[in-house]
């Protein structure tokens, strides 16, 4: 199992998370030949793909373009929100069961949602493609933003 951890600087917003229909973009390394595909591979928790040899299903099933070995990745049930209480610290936002592959990079892109800390204003369609987002909260009269995004992966139990 592999945990995806996000670190960001949230300004006057909290509970940052991807929308339900979010397409997750990863760089993937083959667990056999250790080659990393330079293309961003996209999948989401709602995808269901059959594994060859009727070994069940996963959210992502792919063959390494270098060694041709099949591998898979499956989202674990809960996607977590990034909370302002632990601002500027790594927080786990998702967990994956990876078989024969490793997720080595994540591109946040869009759309994400967050909430104004003081006002409760819902911010939708947050685009993190450029690595930051800035807006104004009309209710609280405060600027809001997300910046300094970093990601890391950790092996989980």
Secondary structure, DSSP 8 states (H G I E B T S, - for coil): -EEEEEEEEEESEEEEEE-TT--EEEEEEETTT--B-SS-EEE-TT--EE-GGG--EESEEEE-TTT--EEEEEE-S----B-GGGTTS-EEEEEEEEESEEEEEEE-EEEEEEEETTT--EEEEEEETTS-EEEEETTTTEEEEEEEEEEEEEE--
